[in-house]
């Protein structure tokens, strides 16, 4: 029997790189999908391409112009907030008690995961792939509504009705979220077990043009906290005076 | 109080033009959204622009490359099927009894409405618009899974969980489908009441480069049947030997 195909949404960050490694480990033939959506941190697309090449995946980059709509510090000319301190305790409470209103940051891109998953669904249907992997994480995350388990469940139900395959009862395209309940430290630990080369990833929302992480945005701080708690060292460079030092305080 | 904003998905066909007229009639400030997705019938984008201009809507065209995935006669180099006879009786049965497997045609574009609605959702969130109109029709339609009421309901549930506004309980972005249970004849009748100028629309899947409808594809035949049953004349030109004559048999 031929190996099953899976589409992996690949941003080039540590979560999606780990998610890719998990899908590979499960034996899928991998098709990776990235988006050029006017993000400030386009260097991540280069990371995605390299990660895809390394595992022999068929890689596609879809251009979408979310920037036409505006509305996020990641795509607009709004300054990315720095030195917010992600509070693991309160984040953990949120996931238990439901979503807190207060903490959806300006870096939220409207309907981003909905758009990304919709494209993945289209490609899955064309490829006759039954599986989509997305590295969303509801625990040590930045407070986006479209990273929560109840959102993913609702997307799954919608997808079951949206596709020819689903309607014909032939098959269901399943959305896999292997990281959704993991801490950043657990993600790092699992990734290192699976030999993810994290030096090939970038998580920063606001890197230098050369791809050096700022060490101070939410994404950097969550990443550094994850490495620190996993007892590992983050192999990517950070701008001076930030990064590892900041993360370990 | 300021008028409410609505986003109207506007393909340039008769259904979306009628849907636009209904939203206007309901008093919304209109934002129209079209997609360039590698469709063979790009002349419809010009129709959409003119329809939007005419009602003073703010119009956006989003480029998406569904063609990169392939899988449909509308985007691939596959011949559009002609002379399929849409059978209103069996279509009506489908909507009552659930969806029939046999009739999803090659012109189906994978996950198209899911992608389109996802972009509309993003724009609605940025504009703080509470309403999205889409002219899907489950009765005299071409058998696409993502035109059915149960699909739209599932998209709505997903959207309620996907957006910042929904999560914050501030508001719900509602998907309106005013045409979903109308026959093509009812759509034409309602549109004519609202003074839709159908000469500005195009429905054909395979028009000439100059925008003349083939008169033989599913979309043309359903349209002609609708006009015929509404006792009205379709003002758009058709290729010789097709069109009105074919539709009235």
Interface residues (C-beta under 8 A of the other chain):
Chain A: X60 X62 X63 X64 X65 X66 X68 X69 X70 X71 X99 X101 X104 X108 X109 X110 X111 X112 X113 X114 X115 X118 X119 X121 X122 X123 X125 X126 X127 X145 X146 X148 X150 X151 X154 X155 X157 X158 X159 X160 X161 X162 X163 X164 X166 X167 X168 X169
Chain B: X60 X62 X63 X64 X65 X66 X68 X69 X70 X71 X99 X101 X104 X108 X109 X110 X111 X112 X113 X114 X115 X118 X119 X121 X122 X123 X125 X126 X145 X146 X148 X150 X151 X154 X155 X157 X158 X159 X160 X161 X162 X163 X164 X166 X167 X168 X169
